[in-house]
Amino acid sequence: MNSELLKALDMLEKEKEISKDILFTAIEDSLKAACREHLGKNENIIVEMDRETGDFHCYYEKEVVEEEEDIEDSSLQISLEEAQTITPAIVVGDVMRIEVDSAEFGRIAAGKAKNVILQKIREEEKSSVYNLYKDKEGQVVTGIVQRYVGNTININLGKADAQLAEKEIVPGENLRLTERVKVYVLGVHETKKGFRILVSRTHANLVRKLFEEEVTEIRDGIVEIVSIAREPGSRTKMAVRSRELDVDPVGACVGQGGARVDAVVAELRNEKIDIVEWDENPGNFIQNALSPAKIVAVFADPEEKTAKVVVPDYQLSLAIGKAGQNARLAAKLTGYKIDIKSETQAKDAPGFRYEDYLDDDEYGDDEYEEDLYEDGEYAEDAYEEEYEEPVEEEVPEDMETEEMQEIFGEE
């Protein structure tokens, strides 16, 4: 019987990932509960269990007093006369240990013991799963789309379900039931009913972790992801740098034939990803961030975190991007407020400011996009006439006169 118990405990330890010591403690607690149910709730119960053999003994202890009249609590004391009928050599003041035969436990006592064990196993199983996923906060895990509950999707992670809230679902992404999907673990929170695992498909760190999985140089610390700007489901810009001169950080992330970046793009359902090289010179970094647009000049102010960018006339629409997306992502990536001018605007209309583009809601409506795009091309005149609000700008004091005239015109 004891060998079967030990085998059962070994199986529980492997399947539930619960320590055998915890299971032994649960059995001891269950035996104490059964003894109290059998003898009385105030009895001083002692349970001893051999972890190696599975043998156990149940006792209750009582203090020996002189006379029966001296007994104040019969559950804790026994008279000398009664005690000597069991152990003749016992004397007053000794603590008498009386063994209980567990075979005498009734159905109620046995049921009590069973419930205590099951409750302990459930608690430890929940604790084990909680600790498992708590350690995965900030990591990417793979799950299976389980079911839709209102606007939330339940993702089965194997040992627990996670909640993918509506705001964490990529706009336009249709996740099918039983589909395998990678998610970023936002947090694991305890609740009255257990714990909740919150995951995301929109977090910028999902892109970071996917590249860490695909790019060996990132995992090894040779290539570092400096910053990421993401508009989920549409486009991401990522700045990288190398800690070794002979390693191309952009090439490492793209991979041979684009294999590495393609794997990430496929997981993100064809979301566009621009990988640019980080540069400690803010002007160069901003120029890289605005790719694929060609840049004529960048004037950056590191203290104010602002930059003025001049591009060829034919590159203005590309630099700004659809609904301002390219420049908006570049601003998020670099941390600079970016003002973009075409060469013509820089010469003839000083004061054009790009900052309004940073507000998605203000310039993200359909009417605005129709004005900006005619037959797929950027309609500069429509934008300038309706949306441009020229303001006076201060020219940096340290800018040479010839340079000022070349960029901003004779005025």
C-alpha positions in Angstrom: 0.0 0.0 0.0 2.9 2.4 0.9 4.6 1.6 -2.4 1.5 2.5 -4.3 1.3 5.8 -2.4 4.8 6.7 -3.2 4.3 5.9 -6.9 1.2 8.1 -6.9 3.1 11.0 -5.3 5.9 10.6 -7.9 3.3 10.8 -10.7 1.7 13.9 -9.1 5.0 15.6 -8.8 5.8 15.1 -12.5 2.3 15.9 -13.9 1.4 18.8 -11.6 5.0 20.0 -10.9 4.3 20.0 -7.2 7.1 19.2 -4.8 6.8 15.8 -3.1 7.5 17.4 0.3 4.4 19.6 -0.2 2.4 16.5 -1.0 3.6 14.7 2.1 2.7 17.8 4.2 -0.7 17.7 2.6 -1.2 14.1 3.6 -0.1 14.9 7.2 -2.5 17.7 7.4 -5.3 15.5 6.1 -4.5 12.8 8.7 -4.7 15.5 11.4 -8.0 16.7 10.1 -9.3 13.1 10.1 -8.1 12.5 13.6 -9.8 15.6 14.9 -13.0 14.5 13.1 -12.7 11.1 14.7 -11.6 12.1 18.3 -12.6 15.7 18.8 -11.6 19.0 17.5 -9.6 20.0 20.6 -7.3 17.0 20.7 -3.6 17.6 20.5 -2.9 15.6 17.3 0.6 14.6 16.2 1.3 12.9 12.8 4.6 11.5 11.8 5.3 10.3 8.3 8.4 8.6 6.9 9.3 10.3 3.5 11.3 7.3 2.4 8.9 4.4 3.1 5.5 6.2 3.3 4.9 4.8 6.8 2.8 7.1 9.1 1.6 7.1 12.7 -1.1 9.3 14.3 -1.0 10.2 18.0 -2.7 12.4 20.4 -0.9 13.7 23.5 -2.2 14.2 27.0 -0.5 15.5 30.2 -0.6 13.2 33.2 -2.2 14.7 36.4 -2.5 13.2 39.9 -6.3 12.8 40.3 -9.2 12.8 38.0 -10.5 15.9 39.9 -7.4 17.8 38.8 -8.3 17.5 35.1 -9.3 20.9 33.6 -9.5 19.8 29.9 -10.1 16.1 29.2 -8.8 16.5 25.6 -5.4 17.6 26.9 -5.1 15.9 30.3 -5.4 12.4 31.8 -5.4 11.0 35.3 -2.4 9.0 36.6 -4.6 6.0 37.3 -6.0 5.9 33.7 -2.6 6.5 32.2 -1.0 3.7 34.1 -3.5 1.2 32.6 -1.8 2.0 29.3 1.8 2.7 30.3 2.5 1.4 33.9 5.8 3.3 34.3 4.3 6.7 33.6 4.4 9.4 36.3 2.6 12.7 37.0 3.9 15.5 34.8 4.8 13.2 31.9 3.2 13.7 28.4 1.5 10.6 27.3 1.4 9.8 23.6 -1.5 7.5 22.5 -1.5 6.1 19.0 -4.6 6.3 16.9 -5.5 3.5 14.5 -6.4 5.2 11.2 -8.4 2.1 10.3 -10.9 3.2 12.8 -11.6 6.4 10.9 -15.2 6.6 9.8 -16.5 7.6 6.4 -16.8 11.3 7.4 -13.3 11.4 8.8 -11.9 9.7 5.6 -13.8 12.2 3.4 -12.4 15.0 5.4 -8.9 13.8 4.8 -9.5 13.4 1.1 -10.9 16.9 0.8 -7.8 18.4 2.6 -5.4 16.6 0.2 -7.4 17.7 -2.9 -7.6 21.3 -1.7 -3.9 21.4 -1.1 -3.1 19.9 -4.5 -5.4 22.5 -6.2 -3.7 25.4 -4.3 -0.2 24.2 -5.1 -1.1 23.6 -8.8 -2.4 27.1 -9.1 0.6 28.5 -7.4 2.9 26.5 -9.6 1.2 27.7 -12.8 1.1 31.3 -11.5 4.9 31.3 -10.8 5.5 29.7 -14.3 3.8 32.5 -16.2 4.9 35.2 -13.7 8.4 34.4 -14.8 7.3 34.9 -18.5 6.2 38.5 -18.0 7.8 40.6 -20.8 8.4 37.5 -22.9 6.7 36.1 -26.1 4.8 32.8 -25.7 2.9 30.7 -28.2 -0.8 29.9 -27.6 -3.9 28.6 -29.4 -6.9 30.7 -30.0 -9.5 29.1 -27.7 -12.7 31.2 -27.9 -14.1 34.7 -28.2 -15.7 36.2 -25.1 -17.3 39.4 -26.2 -14.5 41.6 -27.5 -11.8 39.5 -25.7 -10.1 36.5 -27.1 -9.0 33.6 -24.8 -5.6 32.2 -25.7 -4.7 28.8 -24.3 -1.0 28.8 -23.3 -0.9 25.1 -22.3 -1.4 25.2 -18.5 -3.6 28.3 -18.4 -5.7 30.6 -20.5 -4.7 34.2 -21.2 -6.9 37.1 -22.2 -6.2 39.1 -25.3 -8.2 42.3 -24.7 -9.8 44.3 -27.6 -7.2 47.1 -27.4 -4.4 44.6 -27.6 -5.7 43.0 -30.8 -4.2 44.3 -34.1 -6.8 46.3 -36.0 -8.1 44.2 -38.9 -6.4 41.0 -37.7 -8.8 38.0 -37.8 -7.6 35.3 -35.5 -9.3 32.0 -36.2 -10.3 29.4 -33.6 -7.5 26.7 -33.0 -5.0 28.9 -34.7 -1.5 29.1 -33.2 -0.4 32.6 -32.5 2.5 34.3 -30.6 1.6 36.9 -28.0 3.5 39.2 -25.6 2.9 38.6 -21.9 1.9 42.0 -20.4 1.4 40.8 -16.8 0.1 38.1 -14.5 -2.3 39.4 -11.8 -3.8 37.7 -8.8 -7.6 37.9 -8.4 -10.1 36.5 -5.9 -10.8 33.6 -8.3 -7.1 32.9 -9.0 -5.1 34.9 -11.5 -5.3 36.5 -14.9 -2.7 36.5 -17.7 -2.9 39.5 -19.9 -1.3 39.3 -23.4 -0.9 41.6 -26.4 -0.4 41.5 -30.1 0.0 45.3 -30.5 2.9 46.0 -28.0 6.1 47.2 -29.6 8.1 44.7 -27.6 6.4 41.9 -29.4 8.5 43.0 -32.5 11.6 43.2 -30.3 11.2 39.7 -28.9 10.4 38.2 -32.3 13.7 39.6 -33.7 15.5 38.3 -30.6 14.2 34.8 -31.5 15.2 35.1 -35.1 18.5 37.0 -34.9 21.4 35.2 -33.2 23.5 38.4 -33.1 20.8 40.1 -31.0 20.6 37.2 -28.6 24.4 37.2 -28.2 24.4 41.0 -27.6 26.4 41.8 -30.7 23.5 43.8 -32.2 21.3 45.9 -30.1 17.7 47.1 -30.8 17.9 50.8 -29.7 14.3 51.9 -30.2 11.1 50.8 -31.9 8.1 52.8 -33.2 5.1 50.8 -34.2 1.6 51.3 -35.6 0.2 47.8 -35.2 -1.0 46.0 -38.4 0.4 48.7 -40.6 4.1 49.6 -40.1 7.0 49.4 -37.7 10.4 51.2 -37.7 13.2 49.7 -35.7 16.6 51.3 -35.0 19.6 49.0 -34.5 23.3 49.3 -33.8 26.3 47.0 -33.7 28.8 46.6 -30.9 31.3 45.1 -33.4 32.7 47.1 -36.3 32.6 44.2 -38.8 29.0 43.4 -38.1 26.3 45.1 -40.2 23.3 45.5 -37.8 20.7 46.1 -40.5 22.0 43.1 -42.6 22.0 40.9 -39.5 18.4 41.6 -38.8 17.3 41.3 -42.5 19.1 38.0 -42.9 20.3 36.2 -46.0 17.7 36.8 -48.7 15.5 38.6 -46.1 14.8 35.3 -44.3 14.9 36.7 -40.8 12.8 39.8 -41.3 10.4 37.8 -43.4 9.8 35.4 -40.6 8.9 38.3 -38.3 6.7 39.9 -41.0 4.8 36.6 -41.5 4.1 36.3 -37.7 2.8 39.9 -37.8 0.5 39.2 -40.8 2.6 41.1 -43.3 3.1 44.3 -41.2 5.7 46.4 -43.0 9.0 46.7 -41.1 11.7 49.3 -41.7 15.1 48.5 -40.1 17.4 51.5 -39.9 20.8 52.0 -38.4 21.1 54.1 -35.2 23.6 56.9 -35.2 24.9 59.0 -32.3 24.7 62.0 -34.6 21.0 63.0 -34.4 21.0 64.5 -37.9 22.2 61.2 -39.4 19.8 59.2 -37.2 16.8 61.3 -38.3 17.9 60.9 -41.9 18.0 57.1 -41.5 14.7 57.1 -39.7 12.9 58.9 -42.6 14.0 56.3 -45.1 13.2 55.4 -47.8 12.9 59.2 -48.5 16.0 61.0 -49.8 17.1 63.9 -47.5 18.8 67.2 -48.6 19.6 68.5 -45.2 18.8 68.0 -41.5 19.1 70.7 -38.8 18.7 69.1 -35.4 18.5 70.8 -32.0 19.5 68.2 -29.4 18.5 70.4 -26.5 15.0 71.2 -27.7 14.6 67.8 -29.4 13.4 69.4 -32.6 14.7 69.0 -36.2 14.1 70.7 -39.5 14.4 68.5 -42.5 14.6 69.5 -46.2 13.8 67.0 -48.9 13.6 67.3 -52.7 10.2 68.4 -54.0 9.5 65.0 -55.5 10.3 63.3 -52.2 8.0 65.2 -50.0 5.1 62.8 -50.1 7.4 59.9 -49.5 9.1 61.6 -46.5 5.8 62.4 -45.0 4.1 59.1 -45.9 0.4 58.3 -46.1 -1.5 60.4 -43.6 1.9 61.4 -42.2 2.8 57.9 -41.1 6.5 57.8 -42.2 7.4 61.1 -40.5 5.2 60.2 -37.4 7.0 56.9 -36.9 10.4 58.6 -37.5 9.5 61.2 -34.8 8.6 58.4 -32.3 11.7 56.4 -33.2 14.1 59.3 -32.7 12.3 61.2 -30.0 12.6 64.4 -32.1 9.7 66.7 -33.2 10.3 66.8 -36.9 9.4 69.6 -39.3 9.6 68.7 -43.0 9.9 71.0 -46.0 10.4 70.5 -49.7 13.3 72.5 -51.2 10.7 74.9 -52.7 9.0 75.4 -49.4 12.3 75.9 -47.6 13.2 78.7 -50.0 9.8 80.4 -50.5 7.7 79.7 -47.4 9.8 79.6 -44.2 7.7 78.7 -41.2 6.0 75.5 -42.4 5.7 73.3 -39.3 5.2 69.6 -39.4 4.2 69.1 -35.7 0.5 68.8 -36.4 1.1 65.5 -38.2 2.0 63.9 -34.9 -1.7 63.9 -34.0 -3.3 60.8 -35.6 -6.9 61.9 -34.9 -6.6 65.4 -36.3 -5.3 64.4 -39.7 -6.3 60.8 -40.0 -9.8 61.2 -41.5 -10.8 60.1 -45.0 -11.4 63.6 -46.3 -7.8 64.5 -45.4 -6.4 61.5 -47.1 -8.5 62.1 -50.3 -7.0 65.7 -50.4 -3.5 64.4 -50.0 -3.8 61.5 -52.5 -5.0 61.8 -56.0 -4.6 58.6 -58.1 -2.2 57.3 -55.5 0.0 60.4 -55.5 0.5 63.2 -53.0 -1.4 66.4 -53.8 0.9 69.0 -52.3 -1.2 72.0 -53.4 -4.3 70.6 -51.8 -2.5 70.2 -48.5 -0.8 73.6 -48.7 -4.0 75.5 -49.5 -6.2 73.9 -46.9 -4.0 72.8 -44.0 -0.9 74.9 -44.0 -0.7 77.4 -41.1 2.6 79.4 -41.6 4.2 80.8 -38.5 7.4 82.7 -38.0 10.4 80.6 -37.0 13.6 81.7 -35.3 16.8 81.1 -37.2 19.6 79.5 -35.2 22.1 82.2 -34.2 25.1 80.1 -35.2 23.8 79.5 -38.8 26.0 81.2 -41.4 24.4 83.9 -43.7 25.1 82.1 -46.9 23.7 78.8 -45.5 20.6 80.6 -44.4 20.1 82.2 -47.8 20.6 78.9 -49.6 18.0 77.1 -47.4 15.4 79.8 -46.6 15.8 82.2 -49.6 17.0 85.8 -49.8 14.4 87.0 -47.3 
